Amino acid sequence: MPAAYASVATPDASRFLFKLCKHFAKKIPVEFDEHHGRAEFAFGACTLSASETELRFDCDSQSDEALARLQSVLVEHLALMTRANPLQVEWVAGQRAG
């Protein structure tokens, strides 16, 4: 199963996790609290985690194309929420160790 992860440096990780999950919950199944979230898209799933210094995404999907779509959705929505101070998302292929 194709997978990828990313870490985004931000002191506002919990706020962005909340905003992303609340937005996605309007259309798809989402479970979240202030530090963790899980969004189940039709084309893949993503676990979000927030610490004091970073927002993390751990995603998987059934195909490379679906994974690319999932990554794109996350990056585009985060970009909309951070227009004033854009955040850089660097994806790494595969499962994160640990």
C-alpha positions in Angstrom: 0.0 0.0 0.0 1.5 3.3 -1.0 2.3 5.6 1.9 3.9 9.0 2.6 4.5 11.3 5.6 5.4 14.9 6.1 6.3 17.2 9.0 5.5 20.9 8.9 7.3 23.2 11.4 4.7 25.5 13.1 4.0 26.6 16.6 0.3 26.6 15.6 0.1 22.9 14.8 -2.9 22.2 17.1 -4.9 25.1 15.6 -4.3 23.9 12.0 -5.1 20.3 12.9 -8.4 21.4 14.4 -9.2 23.6 11.4 -8.3 21.0 8.8 -10.2 18.2 10.6 -13.3 20.4 11.2 -13.3 21.4 7.6 -12.9 17.8 6.3 -15.6 16.5 8.7 -18.2 18.4 6.7 -17.8 15.8 3.9 -15.9 12.7 5.2 -15.6 10.7 8.3 -13.1 12.4 10.7 -12.1 11.8 14.3 -10.0 14.3 16.1 -9.0 16.0 19.3 -6.5 18.8 19.9 -3.4 16.6 19.2 -4.5 13.8 16.8 -6.9 13.4 13.9 -7.8 10.8 11.4 -9.5 11.6 8.1 -10.9 8.9 5.9 -11.1 10.1 2.3 -12.6 7.9 -0.5 -9.1 7.7 -2.0 -7.0 7.2 1.1 -6.6 8.0 4.8 -4.5 10.4 6.8 -3.5 10.6 10.4 -2.7 14.1 11.6 -0.6 14.8 14.8 0.2 18.1 16.4 3.0 18.9 18.8 4.2 22.2 20.2 6.5 22.6 17.1 5.1 20.6 14.2 2.1 19.3 12.4 2.6 15.8 11.0 0.7 13.9 8.3 0.9 10.1 7.9 -1.0 9.0 4.8 -1.8 5.9 2.9 -3.8 4.9 -0.1 -4.5 2.0 -2.5 -2.5 3.5 -5.4 0.2 6.0 -6.2 -2.3 8.1 -8.0 -4.7 8.2 -5.1 -1.9 9.0 -2.7 -0.8 11.9 -4.8 -4.4 13.2 -4.8 -4.5 12.8 -1.0 -1.3 14.7 -0.6 -2.5 17.5 -2.9 -5.8 17.9 -1.0 -3.9 18.3 2.3 -1.4 20.7 0.9 -4.0 22.8 -0.9 -6.2 23.1 2.2 -3.3 23.9 4.5 -2.2 26.6 2.0 -5.7 28.2 2.2 -5.4 28.3 6.0 -1.9 29.7 6.0 -2.1 32.3 3.2 -0.6 35.1 5.3 2.4 32.9 6.3 2.6 29.9 4.0 4.0 26.7 5.3 6.2 24.3 3.4 5.2 20.6 3.2 7.9 18.2 2.2 6.6 14.7 1.6 8.7 11.5 2.2 7.6 8.3 0.5 6.9 5.3 2.7 5.9 4.7 6.3 7.6 6.7 9.0 9.7 4.6 11.4 8.6 4.6 15.0 
